[in-house]
Amino acid sequence: MHFKTWILFVRTIISFALSPKGFSKYSLAGKTLFSLTFRYPDKSKHSFGFFLKKYLEALTCKRIMLNDACHKYTSGDIFFYDNDSSVANEKARKGHIEFFLKHPVNGSIWKDKLLAYFSLSDKFLQLLFETLLFIFLLPLTLFAEYEGSLGMIFIEYIELVNLIKIVKKEEVNTLYYYSIYEKDSNISSIALQNMGVRVNKITSLTPLKFWNSIIVAADKLILCDMNQLDEVDEYKSTIQVDAIEVWGPETIAGSAAHYFNGGRYDTNKNVIGFYSTAAYMRAMQGDVDHKNSARNENLVKSYLAEYLRANRAKKLIVFPHPREKRAENKRLVEDHYNSFFNGLSFTIYDSELPSSLCFDAVDLGIAMYSSVIYERLYFGFKCLMMPGEEGLELPGKALSYICARSKEDLFAKADMFSDLTVLEYFKKTGLKQSPFMVELLNTPHSK
């Protein structure tokens, strides 16, 4: 198992090196291994020291029990795989699958617990093959754009070996694969399919072009947003899947019941919601800053403040990112938003409930860019984004239309979208209505 996995890493990397523009699944899987990842801070992406640090971290990983990395709910062979073993995330993932499958999932496997060894023989083999991997990868640090991404391969190798071990032991037949934006998701799914496991990859609400434009070795690709259908065709050479199915947001199980009873579209036209990504906080903490997100999001806040000053009847509710909700950040968050909106009619949402349970509290949701916007759209609520004047380019005409390109554009679209009903908004923008929204709008109490 260790040897086969080591060979697979070598094969994918060599395939990419020999054919960097190739479209074989091995070449594409190798290409993603060299891409950026959120698993290291921004300062480490060009660091040879980080490369060495990850090698040593892999060598010194701790022992773990199977029950820590694998949770079995009922007897059966349908499991899911994800990188966040928190209780809240486990509940959300389990609920997501069961909401659409209409039957139970049997267990889960957790990537964030797999940097470990199960036995002394495992530890010996890890030391051997990590050393061989180090010898193979070391010369590549001279050519790779991101030494940090090369260093992560030491970690990804152990995680994949342990994933295979658990899948074999639990006799998993079907694996629902979350967090496919991780750069080792393609090599992992190749290994799983080689074992005869059916791999169903689940996207996030984020457009595919950002992190998921390369998807290989999937028996089924499950989309979380209707607008991703257009992207699959755009990336047909690098998205190689056997079948496609559209579900909905990963958090739907916890939110759907709130909207089933209808009557949720009679919103206050003078209330705007701002959905934060905590980009300023991420920048302070040294995370990878994609497309100058911190600067762009602060720009949107300053424009919103100007818009509120010009429209005194408007009220703003700021919906903090979960990172901002931590108790130790309360004062920092208050000071940050007061620096933009002090003296204006605004409040910071401070409930423990997720923002997805109060989309109806605001008529128009505004963000620099946030996956919660796609969740609002799925449930049928109006949105407006401003990814930055030099920021993200969103795919498709409809998504581009709900993006403001300048301050003047933001003001004009905020006024226009506020005046539209939900149905008028979706017709005007050309956005696809989700099956959930179509059903909800056809209920007698919806407006």
LUMMAR-100623 format. One line per 8 residues: their letters; for each residue x, y, z of C-alpha. Coordinates in nm, 3 decimals. Example, Ala and Ser with C-alpha at 12.3 -4.5 7.8 and 13.67 -1.06 7.14 Angstrom:
% LUMMAR-100623
as = 1.230,-0.450,0.780 ~ 1.367,-0.106,0.714
***
This chain:
% LUMMAR-100623
mhfktwil = 0.000,0.000,0.000 ~ 0.280,0.245,0.089 ~ 0.473,0.148,-0.223 ~ 0.173,0.176,-0.457 ~ 0.083,0.516,-0.317 ~ 0.442,0.637,-0.349 ~ 0.448,0.517,-0.710 ~ 0.120,0.699,-0.777
fvrtiisf = 0.264,1.030,-0.652 ~ 0.576,0.981,-0.864 ~ 0.368,0.889,-1.169 ~ 0.138,1.190,-1.147 ~ 0.426,1.434,-1.093 ~ 0.629,1.290,-1.383 ~ 0.319,1.287,-1.606 ~ 0.268,1.657,-1.540
alspkgfs = 0.640,1.736,-1.585 ~ 0.649,1.559,-1.923 ~ 0.314,1.697,-2.037 ~ 0.231,2.017,-1.845 ~ -0.054,2.097,-2.085 ~ -0.177,1.739,-2.108 ~ -0.528,1.622,-2.027 ~ -0.467,1.273,-1.893
kyslagkt = -0.599,1.222,-1.543 ~ -0.245,1.161,-1.415 ~ -0.107,1.479,-1.569 ~ -0.398,1.687,-1.436 ~ -0.368,1.531,-1.091 ~ 0.004,1.616,-1.094 ~ -0.073,1.972,-1.197 ~ -0.304,2.028,-0.900
lfsltfry = -0.037,1.896,-0.661 ~ 0.174,2.200,-0.755 ~ -0.109,2.452,-0.706 ~ -0.171,2.689,-0.416 ~ -0.351,2.570,-0.105 ~ -0.505,2.731,0.202 ~ -0.325,2.477,0.420 ~ -0.026,2.705,0.474
pdkskhsf = 0.014,3.077,0.543 ~ 0.087,3.319,0.261 ~ 0.448,3.371,0.378 ~ 0.524,2.998,0.330 ~ 0.430,2.954,-0.034 ~ 0.784,3.040,-0.154 ~ 0.966,2.903,0.150 ~ 1.221,2.624,0.123
gfflkkyl = 1.227,2.622,0.502 ~ 0.858,2.533,0.499 ~ 0.936,2.246,0.260 ~ 1.185,2.105,0.512 ~ 0.948,2.170,0.802 ~ 0.672,1.962,0.644 ~ 0.911,1.677,0.578 ~ 1.008,1.672,0.946
ealtckri = 0.643,1.706,1.050 ~ 0.557,1.400,0.844 ~ 0.841,1.202,1.001 ~ 0.738,1.291,1.356 ~ 0.361,1.247,1.332 ~ 0.185,1.082,1.627 ~ 0.000,0.757,1.671 ~ -0.377,0.759,1.633
mlndachk = -0.666,0.521,1.693 ~ -0.902,0.429,1.408 ~ -1.205,0.573,1.588 ~ -1.046,0.919,1.587 ~ -1.027,0.932,1.208 ~ -1.333,0.726,1.119 ~ -1.683,0.758,1.264 ~ -1.920,0.473,1.189
ytsgdiff = -2.292,0.549,1.228 ~ -2.464,0.235,1.101 ~ -2.366,-0.082,0.918 ~ -2.320,-0.025,0.547 ~ -2.069,0.085,0.284 ~ -2.162,0.450,0.212 ~ -1.920,0.698,0.373 ~ -1.817,1.059,0.324
ydndssva = -1.474,1.224,0.344 ~ -1.394,1.578,0.456 ~ -1.121,1.790,0.617 ~ -1.303,1.939,0.917 ~ -1.397,1.693,1.192 ~ -1.577,1.950,1.409 ~ -1.915,1.843,1.544 ~ -2.097,2.119,1.355
nekarkgh = -1.938,2.033,1.021 ~ -1.997,1.659,1.066 ~ -2.364,1.726,1.134 ~ -2.390,1.953,0.827 ~ -2.220,1.707,0.591 ~ -2.423,1.413,0.712 ~ -2.743,1.615,0.683 ~ -2.652,1.735,0.334
iefflkhp = -2.610,1.386,0.195 ~ -2.912,1.241,0.369 ~ -3.134,1.535,0.262 ~ -3.080,1.450,-0.104 ~ -3.025,1.072,-0.085 ~ -3.329,1.022,0.137 ~ -3.150,0.742,0.322 ~ -2.876,0.726,0.588
vngsiwkd = -2.504,0.756,0.526 ~ -2.310,0.490,0.716 ~ -1.993,0.667,0.826 ~ -1.734,0.942,0.784 ~ -1.356,0.969,0.741 ~ -1.167,1.281,0.851 ~ -0.868,1.415,0.661 ~ -0.761,1.642,0.947
kllayfsl = -0.697,1.333,1.161 ~ -0.498,1.132,0.907 ~ -0.149,1.274,0.962 ~ -0.064,0.986,1.195 ~ 0.029,0.619,1.210 ~ -0.179,0.324,1.327 ~ 0.100,0.078,1.409 ~ 0.478,0.057,1.448
sdkflqll = 0.510,-0.113,1.110 ~ 0.321,0.183,0.961 ~ 0.566,0.420,1.125 ~ 0.866,0.235,0.983 ~ 0.716,0.241,0.633 ~ 0.635,0.609,0.666 ~ 0.996,0.687,0.752 ~ 1.118,0.485,0.455
fetllfif = 0.885,0.623,0.190 ~ 0.888,0.981,0.318 ~ 1.269,0.971,0.280 ~ 1.235,0.838,-0.075 ~ 0.979,1.108,-0.143 ~ 1.216,1.373,-0.007 ~ 1.493,1.253,-0.242 ~ 1.251,1.268,-0.535
llpltlfa = 1.102,1.611,-0.451 ~ 1.417,1.795,-0.345 ~ 1.542,1.875,-0.700 ~ 1.193,1.997,-0.792 ~ 1.219,2.283,-0.541 ~ 1.449,2.453,-0.793 ~ 1.170,2.466,-1.052 ~ 0.838,2.469,-0.867
eyegslgm = 0.656,2.800,-0.832 ~ 0.542,2.716,-0.480 ~ 0.789,2.530,-0.257 ~ 0.517,2.534,0.009 ~ 0.292,2.321,-0.211 ~ 0.573,2.073,-0.268 ~ 0.622,2.048,0.107 ~ 0.255,1.967,0.157
ifieyiel = 0.303,1.650,-0.052 ~ 0.481,1.490,0.247 ~ 0.161,1.539,0.447 ~ -0.071,1.440,0.163 ~ 0.115,1.112,0.108 ~ 0.051,0.996,0.467 ~ -0.309,1.117,0.458 ~ -0.376,0.921,0.140
vnlikivk = -0.216,0.600,0.267 ~ -0.427,0.619,0.583 ~ -0.742,0.699,0.384 ~ -0.685,0.387,0.175 ~ -0.630,0.180,0.490 ~ -0.960,0.293,0.641 ~ -1.155,0.250,0.319 ~ -1.027,-0.108,0.287
keevntly = -1.091,-0.194,0.649 ~ -1.445,-0.055,0.649 ~ -1.517,-0.206,0.304 ~ -1.638,0.129,0.172 ~ -1.810,0.098,-0.164 ~ -1.924,0.458,-0.221 ~ -1.741,0.766,-0.091 ~ -1.890,1.115,-0.101
yysiyekd = -1.584,1.341,-0.128 ~ -1.606,1.696,0.014 ~ -1.344,1.974,0.009 ~ -1.233,1.881,-0.341 ~ -1.056,2.218,-0.366 ~ -0.771,2.054,-0.172 ~ -0.487,2.003,-0.418 ~ -0.455,1.629,-0.349
snissial = -0.822,1.551,-0.416 ~ -0.752,1.431,-0.770 ~ -0.467,1.196,-0.686 ~ -0.671,1.065,-0.392 ~ -0.973,0.988,-0.608 ~ -0.752,0.810,-0.864 ~ -0.620,0.587,-0.587 ~ -0.974,0.519,-0.461
qnmgvrvn = -1.109,0.433,-0.804 ~ -0.814,0.200,-0.859 ~ -0.942,0.012,-0.552 ~ -1.290,-0.018,-0.703 ~ -1.447,0.252,-0.483 ~ -1.720,0.466,-0.635 ~ -1.618,0.831,-0.584 ~ -1.882,1.105,-0.584
kitsltpl = -1.720,1.447,-0.562 ~ -1.919,1.737,-0.417 ~ -1.840,2.094,-0.513 ~ -1.893,2.394,-0.287 ~ -2.109,2.697,-0.370 ~ -1.803,2.877,-0.506 ~ -1.771,2.894,-0.888 ~ -1.567,2.606,-1.025
kfwnsiiv = -1.318,2.836,-1.197 ~ -1.158,2.946,-0.870 ~ -1.049,2.611,-0.720 ~ -1.231,2.329,-0.901 ~ -1.164,2.377,-1.270 ~ -0.965,2.050,-1.267 ~ -1.168,1.750,-1.148 ~ -1.076,1.396,-1.251
aadklilc = -1.158,1.043,-1.135 ~ -1.517,1.107,-1.028 ~ -1.798,0.862,-1.092 ~ -2.037,1.148,-1.022 ~ -1.989,1.523,-0.979 ~ -2.247,1.673,-0.747 ~ -2.296,2.047,-0.797 ~ -2.415,2.273,-0.517
dmnqldev = -2.523,2.563,-0.738 ~ -2.733,2.571,-1.056 ~ -2.501,2.821,-1.222 ~ -2.213,2.569,-1.209 ~ -2.381,2.373,-1.489 ~ -2.254,2.628,-1.741 ~ -1.900,2.599,-1.606 ~ -1.882,2.222,-1.643
deykstiq = -1.918,2.259,-2.018 ~ -1.661,2.540,-2.022 ~ -1.404,2.314,-1.853 ~ -1.496,1.990,-2.028 ~ -1.130,1.909,-2.105 ~ -1.026,1.929,-1.739 ~ -1.346,1.822,-1.565 ~ -1.355,1.452,-1.643
vdaievwg = -1.651,1.290,-1.468 ~ -1.891,1.012,-1.559 ~ -2.214,1.182,-1.448 ~ -2.339,1.514,-1.313 ~ -2.612,1.584,-1.060 ~ -2.730,1.910,-0.903 ~ -2.807,1.914,-0.531 ~ -2.791,2.235,-0.330
petiagsa = -2.593,2.414,-0.056 ~ -2.401,2.200,0.194 ~ -2.595,2.357,0.482 ~ -2.940,2.297,0.334 ~ -3.046,2.040,0.593 ~ -3.021,2.302,0.864 ~ -3.187,2.579,0.663 ~ -3.452,2.429,0.436
ahyfnggr = -3.722,2.381,0.700 ~ -3.702,2.751,0.785 ~ -3.817,2.844,0.434 ~ -4.055,2.560,0.351 ~ -4.361,2.735,0.493 ~ -4.341,3.023,0.244 ~ -4.412,3.387,0.324 ~ -4.040,3.466,0.341
ydtnknvi = -4.014,3.714,0.055 ~ -4.210,4.001,0.211 ~ -3.889,4.172,0.323 ~ -3.825,4.528,0.438 ~ -3.703,4.716,0.130 ~ -3.493,4.952,0.342 ~ -3.278,4.684,0.507 ~ -2.947,4.579,0.347
gfystaay = -2.726,4.295,0.468 ~ -2.349,4.290,0.434 ~ -2.190,3.942,0.443 ~ -1.829,3.948,0.555 ~ -1.546,3.714,0.456 ~ -1.323,3.846,0.737 ~ -1.060,3.922,0.473 ~ -0.904,4.194,0.691
mramqgdv = -0.865,3.944,0.975 ~ -0.721,3.677,0.745 ~ -0.463,3.928,0.623 ~ -0.371,4.017,0.983 ~ -0.325,3.647,1.061 ~ -0.108,3.582,0.752 ~ -0.346,3.369,0.544 ~ -0.315,3.350,0.165
dhknsarn = -0.470,3.672,0.032 ~ -0.639,3.579,-0.295 ~ -0.678,3.874,-0.537 ~ -0.617,4.141,-0.268 ~ -0.936,4.040,-0.089 ~ -0.867,4.246,0.225 ~ -0.824,4.567,0.029 ~ -1.123,4.498,-0.196
enlvksyl = -1.359,4.412,0.089 ~ -1.264,4.727,0.279 ~ -1.335,4.924,-0.037 ~ -1.686,4.778,-0.053 ~ -1.743,4.876,0.311 ~ -1.636,5.233,0.243 ~ -1.872,5.252,-0.056 ~ -2.156,5.106,0.151
aeylranr = -2.097,5.371,0.417 ~ -2.121,5.643,0.150 ~ -2.440,5.484,0.014 ~ -2.597,5.482,0.363 ~ -2.507,5.847,0.415 ~ -2.685,5.931,0.088 ~ -2.986,5.712,0.176 ~ -3.062,5.780,0.542
akklivfp = -3.378,5.565,0.534 ~ -3.165,5.257,0.466 ~ -3.048,5.031,0.748 ~ -2.754,4.792,0.741 ~ -2.706,4.459,0.916 ~ -2.348,4.326,0.915 ~ -2.330,3.946,0.919 ~ -1.986,3.851,1.053
hprekrae = -1.785,3.557,0.929 ~ -1.758,3.268,1.181 ~ -1.396,3.372,1.243 ~ -1.520,3.714,1.352 ~ -1.773,3.559,1.590 ~ -1.508,3.417,1.821 ~ -1.527,3.577,2.165 ~ -1.163,3.687,2.162
nkrlvedh = -1.225,3.891,1.844 ~ -1.538,4.077,1.964 ~ -1.367,4.410,2.039 ~ -1.156,4.400,1.724 ~ -1.467,4.337,1.510 ~ -1.667,4.616,1.674 ~ -1.384,4.865,1.628 ~ -1.335,4.756,1.267
ynsffngl = -1.697,4.811,1.159 ~ -1.734,5.128,1.364 ~ -1.443,5.269,1.167 ~ -1.663,5.246,0.856 ~ -2.023,5.284,0.978 ~ -2.010,5.488,1.299 ~ -2.297,5.738,1.305 ~ -2.497,5.541,1.047
sftiydse = -2.793,5.309,1.100 ~ -2.617,4.973,1.131 ~ -2.604,4.673,1.361 ~ -2.376,4.370,1.381 ~ -2.564,4.040,1.381 ~ -2.467,3.871,1.707 ~ -2.692,3.564,1.723 ~ -2.546,3.215,1.759
lpsslcfd = -2.775,3.105,1.476 ~ -2.616,3.092,1.129 ~ -2.698,3.376,0.892 ~ -2.863,3.124,0.658 ~ -3.159,3.113,0.899 ~ -3.235,3.482,0.857 ~ -3.195,3.560,0.488 ~ -3.543,3.713,0.509
avdlgiam = -3.418,3.974,0.761 ~ -3.275,4.181,0.475 ~ -3.411,4.263,0.132 ~ -3.077,4.279,-0.049 ~ -2.765,4.089,0.049 ~ -2.434,4.255,-0.044 ~ -2.083,4.113,-0.027 ~ -1.744,4.162,-0.180
yssviyer = -1.761,3.792,-0.259 ~ -1.898,3.514,-0.040 ~ -2.037,3.163,-0.084 ~ -2.329,3.268,0.136 ~ -2.448,3.478,-0.157 ~ -2.503,3.161,-0.359 ~ -2.694,3.015,-0.067 ~ -2.920,3.322,-0.064
lyfgfkcl = -2.979,3.281,-0.436 ~ -3.064,2.913,-0.392 ~ -3.339,3.001,-0.145 ~ -3.460,3.289,-0.362 ~ -3.322,3.608,-0.207 ~ -3.175,3.905,-0.392 ~ -2.799,3.965,-0.391 ~ -2.532,4.202,-0.516
mmpgeegl = -2.156,4.147,-0.515 ~ -1.854,4.365,-0.572 ~ -1.546,4.142,-0.593 ~ -1.324,4.448,-0.634 ~ -1.246,4.685,-0.917 ~ -0.949,4.462,-0.996 ~ -1.091,4.150,-0.830 ~ -1.249,3.823,-0.926
elpgkals = -1.407,3.768,-1.264 ~ -1.717,3.557,-1.213 ~ -1.826,3.309,-1.482 ~ -2.140,3.356,-1.692 ~ -2.347,3.659,-1.783 ~ -2.591,3.627,-1.492 ~ -2.329,3.618,-1.217 ~ -2.140,3.902,-1.385
yicarske = -2.460,4.105,-1.398 ~ -2.511,4.091,-1.020 ~ -2.158,4.224,-0.970 ~ -2.084,4.595,-0.941 ~ -1.769,4.717,-1.116 ~ -1.745,5.063,-0.960 ~ -1.893,5.275,-0.684 ~ -2.144,5.424,-0.925
dlfakadm = -2.241,5.077,-1.047 ~ -2.285,4.957,-0.687 ~ -2.517,5.248,-0.605 ~ -2.721,5.207,-0.924 ~ -2.768,4.831,-0.885 ~ -2.847,4.860,-0.514 ~ -3.129,5.102,-0.602 ~ -3.250,4.894,-0.897
fsdltvle = -3.246,4.555,-0.721 ~ -3.419,4.700,-0.413 ~ -3.713,4.808,-0.628 ~ -3.758,4.463,-0.788 ~ -3.963,4.172,-0.658 ~ -3.789,3.836,-0.627 ~ -3.931,3.709,-0.957 ~ -3.846,4.037,-1.133
yfkktglk = -3.491,4.015,-0.995 ~ -3.432,3.664,-1.127 ~ -3.584,3.752,-1.465 ~ -3.381,4.073,-1.493 ~ -3.049,3.909,-1.400 ~ -3.097,3.583,-1.588 ~ -3.003,3.378,-1.282 ~ -3.130,3.021,-1.274
qspfmvel = -3.400,2.944,-1.020 ~ -3.322,2.643,-0.804 ~ -3.582,2.362,-0.780 ~ -3.626,2.459,-0.415 ~ -3.705,2.818,-0.506 ~ -3.947,2.721,-0.784 ~ -4.137,2.499,-0.541 ~ -4.136,2.765,-0.271
lntphsk = -4.258,3.042,-0.500 ~ -4.546,2.821,-0.609 ~ -4.674,2.777,-0.252 ~ -4.986,2.983,-0.172 ~ -4.816,3.193,0.098 ~ -4.507,3.298,-0.098 ~ -4.479,3.644,-0.248
***
